[in-house]
Amino acid sequence: MAVKIRLQRHGKKNFAFFHIVVADTHAPRDGRFIEQLGSYNPNTDPATIILNEERALAWLKVGAELTLVTRRILSYEGVLLRNHLDGGIAKGALTEEQADKKYEEWKAQRDAKINAKKEGLTKAAADKAKAAAEAESKVNAERVEALAKKKAEAEEVARKAAEEAAAAKAAAQAEQAAQTAEASAPAEEKPQE
């Protein structure tokens, strides 16, 4: 019976996550499996990987095949490196302490890269939020300035209209005063014929 370490799809459309399983090569993708080794969620940034490294290493040592994606996942988690180092110990090229030291150094470098990526993502998100807030405050300032300008123009138009109304009223009063003065003045006598 050929055995593969592969992914088993779960979740919903456009939001899938995967179980990492050991299954017979003839079993359906989401069907029967021998053992579940962990899970892989590509929807987070960085992707969330939960893996039982000891069991994955044990299955590799007994000859389980890997799919392309699970090979990358196990490499990312260091299971393939651990398998390689254990092969070196078996051949006598390394001692157990040297292998453990190399593995721990690699793990520290990988954790540093992951933390740097997480910090970069949080910093980028903070910078993006700051830039959005600055852009919003700039737009708000422009709106306030435009409203103040519009209000000043409206006040100027209202002042001019009030001046014109006052001038028209004064002219009407002057004309009315002239008419009343003309009407109250003694009528000129018309020459008789």
C-alpha positions in Angstrom: 0.0 0.0 0.0 1.5 3.4 -1.1 1.1 6.1 1.5 1.1 9.9 0.9 1.2 12.9 3.2 -1.2 15.3 1.5 -3.8 18.0 2.1 -7.5 17.4 2.8 -9.7 20.4 1.9 -12.2 21.8 4.4 -14.0 25.1 4.8 -16.2 26.8 2.3 -16.0 28.3 -1.2 -13.3 31.1 -1.4 -12.3 30.3 2.3 -10.7 26.9 2.3 -8.4 25.5 5.0 -6.7 22.1 4.9 -5.9 19.2 7.2 -2.5 17.6 6.7 -3.1 13.9 6.6 -1.4 10.6 5.9 -3.6 8.6 3.4 -3.6 5.8 1.0 -2.8 7.0 -2.6 -6.0 5.4 -3.8 -8.3 7.1 -1.3 -10.3 10.1 -2.4 -8.9 13.6 -1.6 -11.4 14.3 1.2 -12.1 10.7 2.1 -10.5 8.1 4.3 -7.2 8.8 5.9 -4.8 6.9 8.2 -3.7 9.8 10.5 -4.1 13.5 10.8 -0.8 15.3 11.3 -2.0 18.9 11.5 -3.7 21.8 9.7 -2.8 24.5 7.2 -4.8 27.8 6.9 -3.6 30.0 4.0 -6.2 32.6 4.7 -4.1 34.3 7.4 -1.0 36.4 6.8 1.4 34.7 7.3 -0.3 31.3 6.8 -1.1 29.4 10.0 0.5 25.9 10.1 -0.1 23.5 13.0 1.9 20.3 12.6 2.9 17.3 14.7 6.5 17.3 13.6 7.4 14.0 15.4 4.7 12.0 13.7 5.4 13.6 10.3 9.1 12.7 10.7 8.1 9.2 11.7 6.0 8.8 8.5 8.8 10.2 6.4 11.3 7.7 7.8 9.0 4.7 6.9 8.7 6.0 3.3 5.6 8.1 3.0 5.6 10.2 -0.2 4.9 13.9 -0.2 2.8 16.0 -2.5 4.3 19.3 -3.7 2.5 21.5 -1.2 3.1 19.3 1.8 6.8 19.1 0.8 6.9 22.9 1.0 5.0 22.9 4.3 7.2 20.3 5.9 10.3 22.1 4.6 9.0 25.4 6.0 8.5 23.7 9.4 11.9 22.0 9.4 10.8 18.4 9.2 12.7 17.7 6.0 15.9 19.3 7.6 15.5 17.2 10.7 15.1 14.1 8.5 18.3 15.1 6.6 20.2 15.6 9.8 19.0 12.3 11.2 20.3 10.6 8.0 23.7 12.3 8.6 23.7 10.9 12.2 22.9 7.4 10.9 25.8 7.6 8.5 28.1 8.9 11.2 28.8 12.2 9.5 27.3 14.2 12.5 26.8 13.7 16.2 23.5 14.1 17.8 24.6 17.4 19.5 25.9 18.8 16.2 22.6 18.0 14.5 20.6 19.5 17.3 22.7 22.6 17.2 22.3 23.1 13.4 18.6 22.5 13.7 18.2 25.0 16.5 20.2 27.7 14.6 18.0 27.1 11.5 14.9 27.3 13.7 16.1 30.6 15.3 16.7 32.1 11.8 13.3 31.0 10.6 11.5 32.5 13.6 13.4 35.8 13.2 12.2 36.0 9.5 8.7 35.3 10.6 8.7 37.9 13.3 10.3 40.4 10.9 7.5 39.7 8.4 4.8 40.1 11.1 6.4 43.4 12.3 6.6 44.6 8.7 2.9 43.8 8.1 1.8 45.6 11.3 4.1 48.6 10.5 2.7 48.7 6.9 -0.9 48.6 8.3 -0.1 51.4 10.8 1.5 53.5 8.0 -1.5 53.0 5.8 -3.9 54.0 8.5 -1.8 57.1 9.3 -1.7 58.1 5.6 -5.5 57.6 5.3 -6.0 59.8 8.4 -3.8 62.5 7.0 -5.6 62.4 3.6 -8.9 62.5 5.4 -7.9 65.5 7.5 -6.6 67.3 4.3 -9.9 66.7 2.6 -11.8 67.9 5.6 -9.6 71.1 5.7 -10.3 71.7 2.0 -14.0 71.3 2.7 -14.0 73.7 5.6 -12.1 76.2 3.5 -14.5 75.8 0.6 -17.5 76.3 2.9 -15.9 79.4 4.5 -15.3 80.8 1.0 -18.8 80.0 -0.1 -20.2 81.6 3.1 -18.1 84.8 2.6 -19.4 85.0 -1.0 -23.0 84.6 0.1 -22.5 87.3 2.8 -21.0 89.6 0.1 -23.9 89.0 -2.2 -26.4 89.6 0.7 -24.6 92.8 1.7 -24.6 94.1 -1.9 -28.3 93.2 -2.2 -29.0 95.0 1.1 -27.1 98.1 -0.2 -29.0 98.0 -3.5 -32.3 97.6 -1.6 -31.4 100.5 0.7 -30.4 102.7 -2.3 -33.6 101.8 -4.1 -35.6 102.6 -1.0 -33.8 105.9 -0.6 -34.5 106.7 -4.3 -38.1 105.8 -3.9 -38.4 108.0 -0.8 -36.7 110.9 -2.6 -39.0 110.5 -5.6 -42.1 110.3 -3.3 -40.9 113.3 -1.4 -40.5 115.2 -4.7 -44.0 114.2 -5.7 -45.5 115.3 -2.5 -43.6 118.5 -2.6 -44.8 119.1 -6.2 -48.3 118.4 -5.2 -48.3 120.6 -2.2 -46.7 123.6 -4.0 -49.1 126.3 -5.1 -50.3 125.6 -8.5 -49.0 128.0 -11.0 -51.6 130.1 -12.5 -52.3 129.4 -16.0 -52.5 132.4 -18.2 -56.0 133.4 -19.1 -56.9 134.0 -22.6 
